Amino acid sequence: MPVRVLIVDDSPIMRGLMTRALEKDADIEVVGTASDPYDARQAIKKLNPDVLTLDVEMPKMNGLEFLEKLMRLRPMPVVMVSTLTHKGAEAAVKALELGAVDCLGKPENGNAKEVFETLTQLVKNAAKAKVGHAGQGAVRPTPPAGFQPNGRIVAIGSSTGGVEALTEVLSGFPENCPPTVIVQHMPALFTGSFARRLDGICAPKVAEAEDGAPLETGRVYIAPGGARHLSLKGGKQLACQLRAGDTVSGHRPSVDVLFRSVASIVGRRAVGAILTGMGRDGASGLLKIRQAGGATIGQDEASCVIYGMPKVAFEISAVEKQCSLSRIAPAILGVCGRKSSNEAAA
């Protein structure tokens, strides 16, 4: 059965372009279009689509307001379509927090073909996602008191569903968390907005990684989306390294690239965690961390939006410990904290 899609966008040109692009794929059927959330509400009731594409900026009610109501009253897979502006990126990140499965930047500068090819895959991925457990209104975890880092380095990889997952994990990190490097598959402009969003709600300092930035306690580094991979640079002071290169495991930046460099440079001091996401990026890299003597953690199937990357990692024995999303932060910190004298003597 093809994936049944409803397109919601106030632009008739955009609705037409998206319809034609999606219907080129035999596995997708566009069952209808709507120009605003009120039309969309009626169309959802009538057509019962599998996936919704939703514009962020629309008349009568913006996409975020509609998404919040939709996820509360009738959760379903949603792919947000946003303008590639600072405002659009901020809205897209908020949409992912509210439970949207993925986001896409509207085409610009003649890149419509590339963008809409991406949309086709995002829609297929969204159809496989579990929705309805987004974290809006949830009580965020409290960072542990008295945490003392023991010199470990944390590397995390995530994709579809990762905005919600990373928000929960990093909300459980204390201000003096171990240096943490992250690859989250997102469009280029969106990673900066995501980093700023996390910086405002989490105890550690969160920012996009910059080439040469030293790894420091209490800092979290998000790989910029786009044309460069994030890896580590060794020496007296560990640092972030951003470098151009071909896609690896279908992505740039790639989780595998990050994990392999962490395994090579940090070895047994590494802690790798692989979270929700489609595909296999990060699985082989996580295995390298485990083979180097580092600790490895995978998100379990029940708490994943898409149990893809963690599943592959688990199947190839890259995952040492598998746990639910709510236990990821405690599991990481349990490995990365110094034991008290009482614990050491026990």
Backbone hydrogen bonds, N-H to C=O, Kabsch-Sander energy under -0.5 kcal/mol:
donor,donor_aa,acceptor,acceptor_aa,energy
3,V,27,D,-3.2
5,V,3,V,-0.6
5,V,29,E,-2.9
6,L,51,V,-2.1
7,I,32,G,-2.1
8,V,6,L,-0.5
8,V,53,T,-2.5
9,D,7,I,-0.6
9,D,34,A,-2.3
15,R,11,S,-2.4
16,G,12,P,-2.1
17,L,13,I,-2.5
18,M,14,M,-2.6
19,T,15,R,-2.3
20,R,16,G,-2.4
21,A,17,L,-2.2
22,L,18,M,-2.6
23,E,19,T,-2.4
24,K,20,R,-0.5
24,K,21,A,-0.8
25,D,22,L,-1.6
26,A,24,K,-0.6
28,I,25,D,-1.9
29,E,3,V,-3.1
31,V,5,V,-2.1
31,V,29,E,-0.9
32,G,5,V,-1.0
34,A,7,I,-2.5
40,A,36,D,-2.4
41,R,37,P,-2.4
42,Q,38,Y,-1.5
43,A,39,D,-2.3
44,I,40,A,-2.7
45,K,41,R,-1.7
46,K,42,Q,-2.2
47,L,43,A,-3.3
48,N,44,I,-2.0
50,D,4,R,-2.2
51,V,4,R,-2.0
52,L,77,P,-2.3
53,T,6,L,-2.4
54,L,52,L,-0.5
54,L,79,V,-2.4
55,D,8,V,-1.8
56,V,81,V,-1.8
58,M,56,V,-0.7
61,M,59,P,-2.5
63,G,56,V,-2.8
64,L,56,V,-0.6
66,F,62,N,-2.1
67,L,63,G,-2.7
68,E,64,L,-2.5
69,K,65,E,-1.9
70,L,66,F,-2.8
71,M,67,L,-2.9
72,R,68,E,-1.2
73,L,69,K,-2.5
74,R,70,L,-3.0
79,V,52,L,-2.8
80,M,78,V,-0.6
80,M,102,D,-2.6
81,V,54,L,-2.8
82,S,80,M,-0.5
82,S,104,L,-3.0
85,T,83,T,-1.9
89,A,85,T,-2.7
90,E,86,H,-2.3
91,A,87,K,-2.1
92,A,88,G,-2.2
93,V,89,A,-2.3
94,K,90,E,-1.9
95,A,91,A,-2.3
96,L,92,A,-2.0
97,E,93,V,-1.8
98,L,94,K,-1.7
99,G,95,A,-0.7
99,G,96,L,-0.6
100,A,95,A,-2.4
101,V,78,V,-2.2
102,D,78,V,-1.2
104,L,80,M,-2.1
106,K,82,S,-3.4
111,N,108,E,-1.4
115,V,111,N,-2.3
116,F,112,A,-2.8
117,E,113,K,-1.7
118,T,114,E,-1.6
119,L,115,V,-2.0
120,T,116,F,-1.7
121,Q,117,E,-1.2
122,L,118,T,-2.3
123,V,119,L,-2.6
124,K,120,T,-1.8
125,N,121,Q,-2.6
126,A,122,L,-2.7
127,A,123,V,-1.8
128,K,124,K,-0.6
128,K,125,N,-1.4
129,A,126,A,-1.5
130,K,305,V,-2.5
131,V,129,A,-0.5
138,A,135,G,-2.1
140,R,138,A,-0.6
147,F,144,P,-0.6
150,N,336,C,-2.2
153,I,269,R,-2.2
154,V,179,P,-2.7
155,A,271,V,-2.8
156,I,181,V,-2.4
157,G,273,A,-2.2
158,S,183,V,-2.1
159,S,276,T,-2.8
161,G,101,V,-0.8
162,G,159,S,-3.0
165,A,161,G,-1.8
166,L,162,G,-3.4
167,T,163,V,-2.0
168,E,164,E,-1.9
169,V,165,A,-2.5
170,L,166,L,-3.0
171,S,167,T,-1.4
172,G,168,E,-0.7
172,G,169,V,-1.2
173,F,170,L,-1.4
177,C,174,P,-1.3
180,T,219,R,-2.0
181,V,154,V,-2.7
182,I,221,Y,-2.7
183,V,156,I,-2.2
184,Q,182,I,-0.5
185,H,158,S,-1.8
186,M,184,Q,-0.7
190,F,187,P,-0.6
191,T,187,P,-1.1
191,T,188,A,-0.7
192,G,188,A,-0.6
193,S,189,L,-1.0
194,F,190,F,-2.4
195,A,191,T,-2.5
196,R,192,G,-2.2
197,R,193,S,-2.3
198,L,194,F,-2.6
199,D,195,A,-2.5
200,G,196,R,-1.4
201,I,197,R,-0.8
201,I,198,L,-0.9
202,C,198,L,-2.1
203,A,173,F,-0.6
205,K,218,G,-2.6
206,V,204,P,-0.6
207,A,220,V,-2.0
209,A,222,I,-3.1
212,G,240,C,-2.7
213,A,210,E,-2.3
215,L,238,L,-2.7
216,E,214,P,-0.5
218,G,177,C,-3.3
219,R,216,E,-1.4
220,V,205,K,-2.8
221,Y,180,T,-3.1
222,I,207,A,-2.5
222,I,220,V,-0.5
223,A,182,I,-2.8
225,G,188,A,-0.6
226,G,252,R,-0.7
227,A,225,G,-0.5
229,H,243,R,-3.2
231,S,241,Q,-2.4
233,K,239,A,-2.7
239,A,233,K,-1.9
240,C,213,A,-2.7
241,Q,231,S,-2.6
243,R,229,H,-2.0
243,R,241,Q,-0.5
245,G,227,A,-0.6
248,V,251,H,-2.9
251,H,248,V,-1.7
258,L,254,S,-1.7
259,F,255,V,-3.1
260,R,256,D,-2.7
261,S,257,V,-1.8
262,V,258,L,-2.2
263,A,259,F,-2.6
264,S,260,R,-2.2
265,I,261,S,-2.5
266,V,262,V,-2.6
267,G,262,V,-1.2
267,G,263,A,-0.5
269,R,266,V,-1.7
270,A,267,G,-2.0
271,V,153,I,-2.3
272,G,295,A,-2.8
273,A,155,A,-2.3
274,I,297,I,-2.3
275,L,157,G,-3.0
277,G,306,I,-2.6
283,A,280,R,-2.0
286,L,282,G,-2.4
287,L,283,A,-1.8
288,K,284,S,-1.6
289,I,285,G,-1.7
290,R,286,L,-2.2
291,Q,287,L,-2.8
292,A,288,K,-1.5
293,G,290,R,-1.5
294,G,289,I,-2.5
295,A,270,A,-2.1
297,I,272,G,-2.5
298,G,321,K,-2.3
299,Q,274,I,-2.2
300,D,323,C,-2.0
303,S,300,D,-0.6
304,C,300,D,-0.7
304,C,301,E,-1.0
308,G,277,G,-1.1
308,G,306,I,-1.7
309,M,277,G,-2.5
312,V,308,G,-2.4
313,A,309,M,-2.2
314,F,310,P,-2.3
315,E,311,K,-2.6
316,I,312,V,-1.6
317,S,314,F,-1.5
318,A,313,A,-2.8
319,V,313,A,-0.8
320,E,296,T,-0.6
320,E,318,A,-0.6
321,K,296,T,-1.6
323,C,298,G,-2.3
327,R,324,S,-1.7
328,I,324,S,-0.6
328,I,325,L,-1.3
329,A,325,L,-0.6
331,A,327,R,-2.0
332,I,328,I,-2.6
333,L,329,A,-2.8
334,G,330,P,-2.1
335,V,331,A,-1.0
335,V,332,I,-0.7
336,C,332,I,-1.7
337,G,333,L,-1.2
338,R,148,Q,-3.3
344,A,340,S,-2.6
345,A,341,S,-1.6
346,A,342,N,-1.1
